[in-house]
Amino acid sequence: MTDPGAESPQRAGYAGWASQTDIRRRAGGTRSSQTIDTSDPIQTLEIVRPDDWHLHLRDGELLSRVLPYTAERFARAIVMPNLDPPVTTVAEARLYRARILAALPAGLDFEPLMTLYLTSSTTPDEVEAAAASKLIFGLKFYPMGATTNSSQGVTGFEDLHPVLESLENSGLPLLVHGEAIGPEIDVFDRERIFLDETLRPIIERFEGLRVVFEHITTEEAAAFVAESPARVAATLTPQHLLLTRNAIFDGGLRPHHYCLPVLKRERDRAALVAAAIGGDSSFFLGTDSAPHERAKKESACGCAGIFSTPIAIEAYAEAFHRAGAIDRLEAFASFHGADYYGLPRNRDRIRLEAVEWQGPDTIGCGNRGLEVFWAGERLHYRVASAAQGRRV
């Protein structure tokens, strides 16, 4: 069992990351022009055990309920800090990490990678402490009011330039929930406006700042990341690779398809799939799995979030299978994120088999049940086994 109070044994220095990532990007390209033959689907696919680079584990009893589904499939995860109250200091992150490890079932090997919640009170000293701790892997930016537990987020970066300078110097990435917030802004335009008015200027001003544009949802965001320096990366969720906004209104209002940022148009979904399968190491897996009990989803003011971890890797496999690119899943799921964060790739492997099946509809029952993403829909790959091993 990992020592709950110990520093992460996986944390590596960020020195040299830029030149290494530039080489990987040049080797992989930003788009694939190869025509893929789907007439003979791969029956068995063994890949290096993946990591989840954007995950909500919650806390308390709900943490205990959802953690095993991540730990069974993923070796590591970047854990979001938007608890109530949020995780804003290294000391709080250390305690949260200890609670996660205490909830980990015996026999499962899993490493939580902790983050801090950026607020208007965050100081450069806290950033320096985070970098020195070897426990923190990024600072998370939430626009105030953008999503679950974002009331302590920030309204802009104007007063946070000293913090961004400290981040830039430390090598820690800024993890961005990229949406502009305001009553005059259409919910479907939030990401595009944030990109143009906030993110692009920040990246141009702070030329060494590393940024992960999380759970991107639009064609414009995919193009921006592909054209940006290698210090800019993005995570992609299974729901944004498989669904469009039509799914929210399919036969009625579908609250379990409501997430933030919201699902977008078909052209956006297609652009995200192209980014995922295209070989650019700036794009990698991040489920944004965000569990809420049924009573909080099916209400007059339902919570945003999709719980996908029980079938997450199979859902990604479904998106890659539909694109005729199942053989490219491993790099996206297992290599790109670890390389970006300067961590060793996992050595243990999982095996997926081509079989048509349906995942679980819910975990638990009644108002406390958690509806699982892709409920009632067919999947074409299933995890058959996972072998434990060490990381290289």
C-alpha positions in Angstrom: 0.0 0.0 0.0 1.2 3.5 -0.8 2.0 5.7 2.1 -0.8 8.3 2.2 1.5 11.0 3.4 4.3 10.3 1.0 5.3 12.3 -2.0 4.2 10.7 -5.3 6.9 8.2 -6.5 5.8 8.9 -10.1 6.6 12.6 -10.2 9.4 13.5 -12.5 11.1 16.8 -13.3 9.8 18.9 -16.2 13.3 19.7 -17.5 13.6 19.1 -21.2 9.9 18.4 -21.7 9.5 20.9 -24.5 12.2 19.6 -26.8 11.0 16.0 -26.3 7.4 16.9 -27.0 8.4 18.9 -30.1 10.1 15.7 -31.4 7.0 13.6 -30.7 4.7 16.1 -32.3 6.8 16.4 -35.5 6.9 12.6 -35.6 3.2 12.2 -35.1 1.9 15.2 -37.1 -1.4 17.0 -36.3 -3.7 15.2 -38.7 -3.8 11.8 -40.4 -4.3 11.5 -44.1 -4.1 7.7 -44.0 -7.1 5.7 -45.3 -7.9 3.0 -42.7 -9.3 -0.4 -43.7 -12.1 -1.4 -41.3 -13.1 -4.6 -43.2 -11.1 -6.8 -40.8 -11.5 -5.5 -37.2 -8.9 -6.4 -34.6 -10.3 -9.2 -32.5 -7.9 -8.8 -29.5 -6.1 -5.6 -28.6 -3.5 -5.5 -25.8 -2.4 -2.0 -24.8 -0.3 -0.5 -22.0 -2.6 0.3 -19.1 -4.0 3.7 -19.6 -4.1 6.8 -17.3 -7.0 9.2 -16.8 -5.8 12.8 -17.1 -9.0 14.5 -15.9 -11.1 12.8 -13.2 -13.6 13.7 -10.5 -13.4 11.3 -7.6 -15.6 13.3 -5.2 -15.1 12.7 -1.4 -16.5 10.7 1.5 -19.0 7.8 0.7 -19.3 8.7 -3.0 -15.5 8.5 -3.3 -15.6 5.0 -1.9 -18.3 4.0 -4.4 -16.6 5.3 -7.6 -12.9 4.9 -7.0 -12.8 1.1 -7.7 -14.0 1.6 -11.2 -11.1 3.9 -12.0 -8.5 1.8 -10.2 -9.5 -1.4 -12.0 -8.7 0.1 -15.4 -6.4 3.2 -14.9 -3.0 3.2 -13.3 -3.0 7.0 -12.5 -5.4 9.9 -12.7 -5.2 13.7 -12.5 -7.7 14.3 -9.7 -9.8 17.5 -9.9 -9.8 19.7 -6.8 -13.4 21.1 -6.9 -14.6 19.7 -3.7 -16.8 21.7 -1.3 -14.7 23.4 0.0 -12.1 23.2 -2.7 -8.6 21.9 -2.4 -6.5 25.1 -2.6 -3.3 24.3 -0.7 -0.6 21.6 -0.7 -1.7 20.6 2.9 -5.3 20.1 1.8 -4.2 18.1 -1.3 -2.1 15.9 0.9 -5.1 15.1 3.1 -7.3 14.5 0.1 -4.8 12.1 -1.3 -4.7 10.2 1.9 -8.4 9.8 1.9 -8.3 8.5 -1.7 -5.7 5.9 -0.8 -7.6 4.9 2.3 -10.6 4.2 0.1 -8.6 2.2 -2.4 -9.7 -1.5 -2.3 -6.9 -4.0 -1.3 -5.1 -5.4 -4.3 -5.6 -2.5 -6.6 -2.6 -0.4 -7.8 -3.6 3.2 -8.4 -1.8 6.5 -8.0 -3.8 9.8 -7.5 -2.1 12.8 -9.0 -3.2 15.8 -7.1 -4.1 19.4 -8.3 -4.9 22.7 -6.6 -7.9 24.9 -7.2 -6.9 28.3 -8.5 -8.6 31.2 -6.6 -8.2 34.9 -6.4 -6.3 34.3 -3.1 -3.7 31.9 -4.6 -0.2 33.3 -4.2 3.1 32.7 -6.0 4.4 31.2 -2.7 1.7 28.5 -2.9 2.7 27.7 -6.5 6.3 27.4 -5.4 5.3 25.2 -2.5 3.2 23.1 -4.9 6.1 22.6 -7.3 8.5 21.8 -4.4 6.1 19.3 -2.9 6.4 16.8 -5.8 2.8 16.0 -4.9 1.0 18.6 -7.1 0.7 18.1 -10.9 -1.1 21.2 -11.9 -3.3 24.2 -10.9 -6.9 24.1 -12.1 -8.6 27.2 -13.4 -12.4 27.3 -13.1 -14.3 30.4 -14.3 -16.5 31.5 -11.5 -20.0 29.8 -11.9 -19.0 27.7 -14.9 -19.6 24.2 -13.5 -20.0 22.1 -10.3 -18.4 23.8 -7.2 -16.9 26.7 -9.2 -18.3 29.5 -7.0 -14.8 30.1 -5.7 -13.3 30.2 -9.2 -11.9 33.4 -10.8 -13.5 35.9 -13.1 -10.3 36.5 -15.1 -6.5 36.4 -15.1 -5.9 40.2 -14.9 -4.9 40.1 -11.2 -3.2 36.7 -11.4 -0.2 37.5 -13.6 2.3 37.0 -10.7 0.7 33.5 -10.1 1.0 32.7 -13.8 4.6 33.8 -13.9 5.3 31.5 -10.9 3.6 28.7 -12.8 5.6 29.4 -15.9 8.8 29.3 -13.9 7.8 26.1 -12.0 6.9 24.0 -15.0 3.6 23.0 -13.5 0.7 23.2 -16.0 -2.3 25.3 -15.8 -5.4 23.1 -16.3 -8.1 25.1 -17.9 -11.9 24.7 -17.9 -12.2 26.8 -21.0 -15.6 28.6 -21.0 -16.5 32.3 -20.9 -19.3 33.1 -18.5 -21.9 35.8 -18.7 -25.6 36.3 -19.2 -25.1 37.6 -22.7 -23.0 34.5 -23.8 -24.8 31.6 -25.5 -23.9 28.4 -23.7 -22.8 26.8 -27.0 -20.4 29.7 -27.7 -18.7 29.7 -24.3 -15.6 27.7 -25.4 -15.0 29.7 -28.6 -15.3 33.0 -26.8 -13.0 31.9 -24.0 -10.4 30.7 -26.5 -10.4 34.0 -28.5 -10.7 36.4 -25.6 -8.8 34.7 -22.7 -6.8 31.6 -23.5 -5.0 32.8 -26.7 -3.8 36.1 -25.1 -2.5 34.2 -22.0 -0.6 31.7 -24.0 0.9 34.4 -26.2 1.9 36.6 -23.2 3.4 33.8 -21.0 5.6 32.1 -23.6 6.8 29.3 -21.3 3.4 28.6 -19.6 2.3 25.0 -20.0 -1.5 24.7 -20.5 -3.9 21.7 -20.7 -7.1 22.9 -22.4 -9.4 20.3 -20.7 -12.4 18.5 -22.2 -12.4 20.5 -25.4 -15.6 20.3 -27.3 -15.3 22.3 -30.5 -13.6 22.2 -33.9 -12.0 25.6 -33.2 -10.4 24.3 -29.9 -9.0 21.2 -31.7 -7.5 23.4 -34.4 -6.1 25.8 -31.9 -4.3 23.1 -29.9 -3.0 21.4 -33.0 -1.5 24.7 -34.2 -0.1 25.8 -30.8 3.3 25.2 -29.3 3.9 21.8 -27.8 3.5 23.2 -24.3 -0.3 23.4 -25.1 -2.2 20.1 -24.8 -5.9 19.0 -24.6 -7.9 16.2 -23.1 -10.9 14.6 -24.8 -13.8 12.9 -23.1 -15.7 9.8 -24.4 -19.0 11.7 -24.5 -17.6 14.4 -26.8 -16.2 11.8 -29.1 -19.4 9.8 -29.3 -22.4 12.2 -28.9 -23.7 15.6 -30.2 -26.0 18.0 -28.5 -28.9 16.2 -30.1 -28.4 13.5 -27.5 -29.6 15.8 -24.8 -33.0 16.1 -26.4 -33.4 12.6 -28.0 -37.1 11.8 -27.4 -37.2 14.2 -24.5 -34.9 15.9 -22.0 -32.0 13.6 -21.2 -30.3 14.9 -18.0 -27.7 12.1 -17.9 -26.3 13.5 -21.2 -25.9 17.0 -19.6 -22.3 17.9 -18.9 -20.2 21.1 -18.9 -19.0 22.1 -21.4 -22.1 20.9 -23.1 -22.1 18.6 -26.1 -21.8 20.4 -29.4 -22.5 20.0 -33.1 -21.6 17.0 -35.4 -18.8 18.9 -37.1 -17.3 19.5 -33.7 -17.6 15.8 -32.7 -16.0 14.8 -36.0 -13.1 17.3 -35.5 -12.4 15.9 -32.0 -12.4 12.3 -33.3 -9.9 13.4 -36.0 -7.7 14.9 -33.3 -7.9 11.8 -31.1 -6.9 9.4 -33.9 -4.6 11.7 -35.8 -1.4 10.9 -33.8 -0.7 14.4 -32.4 0.7 13.8 -28.9 -0.9 17.0 -27.7 -4.3 15.2 -27.4 -4.9 12.6 -24.8 -7.5 10.8 -22.7 -9.3 12.6 -19.9 -12.7 11.2 -19.0 -14.0 14.1 -17.0 -16.0 11.4 -15.3 -18.2 13.4 -12.8 -20.6 11.3 -10.8 -23.8 12.7 -9.3 -26.6 10.6 -7.7 -29.8 10.2 -9.7 -31.7 12.6 -7.5 -29.3 15.4 -8.3 -29.4 14.7 -12.0 -33.1 14.2 -12.4 -34.4 17.4 -10.9 -35.7 20.8 -11.7 -32.1 22.1 -11.7 -30.0 19.0 -12.5 -26.3 18.9 -12.0 -23.8 18.8 -14.9 -21.7 15.7 -15.2 -21.4 12.3 -16.8 -20.2 9.2 -14.9 -18.3 7.1 -17.4 -15.5 5.3 -15.5 -17.1 1.8 -15.4 -17.0 1.6 -19.3 -14.6 4.5 -20.1 -11.9 2.7 -21.9 -14.5 0.7 -23.8 -16.2 3.9 -24.8 -13.0 5.3 -26.1 -12.5 2.0 -28.0 -15.9 2.5 -29.4 -15.1 5.9 -30.8 -11.8 4.6 -32.3 -13.5 1.5 -33.7 -16.2 3.6 -35.4 -13.4 5.7 -36.9 -11.6 2.6 -38.1 -8.6 3.4 -35.9 -8.7 1.0 -33.0 -5.0 0.3 -33.5 -4.3 3.9 -32.6 -6.0 3.8 -29.2 -2.9 2.9 -27.2 -0.9 6.0 -28.0 -3.9 8.3 -27.2 -4.9 6.4 -24.0 -1.5 5.3 -22.7 1.4 7.3 -24.0 0.6 11.0 -24.9 -0.6 12.1 -21.4 2.3 10.4 -19.5 4.8 12.0 -22.0 3.3 15.4 -21.6 3.4 15.3 -17.8 7.0 13.9 -17.8 6.0 10.6 -16.2 7.1 7.1 -17.1 4.7 5.1 -19.2 3.1 2.2 -17.4 4.4 -1.3 -18.0 1.3 -3.3 -17.0 -1.2 -4.0 -19.8 -4.8 -4.6 -20.4 -6.5 -6.7 -23.0 -9.6 -5.7 -25.0 -11.5 -8.2 -26.9 -13.9 -7.6 -29.8 -17.3 -8.6 -28.5 -20.7 -6.9 -28.7 -22.1 -6.1 -25.3 -23.9 -3.5 -23.1 -22.4 -1.9 -20.1 -24.2 -1.4 -16.8 -27.1 1.0 -16.7 -26.6 2.1 -13.2 -24.4 1.6 -10.1 -26.7 1.4 -7.1 -30.4 1.9 -7.2 -33.1 4.5 -6.5 -32.3 8.1 -5.9 -28.8 7.3 -4.9 -28.0 5.4 -8.0 -25.4 6.5 -10.5 -26.3 6.3 -14.1 -23.4 5.1 -16.3 -22.6 6.7 -19.6 -23.7 4.8 -22.7 -26.4 3.0 -20.8 -28.4 0.7 -23.0 -26.1 1.2 -26.0 -23.9 -1.4 -27.6 -20.2 -1.4 -27.3 -17.9 -3.4 -29.5 -14.8 -3.9 -27.3 -14.6 -5.1 -23.7 -11.7 -5.3 -21.2 -11.0 -9.0 -20.8 -8.1 -8.8 -18.4 -5.6 -6.5 -16.7 -2.2 -7.6 -15.6 -0.4 -5.8 -12.8 3.2 -4.8 -13.4 5.7 -2.0 -12.8 6.2 1.2 -14.6 9.3 1.8 -16.8 
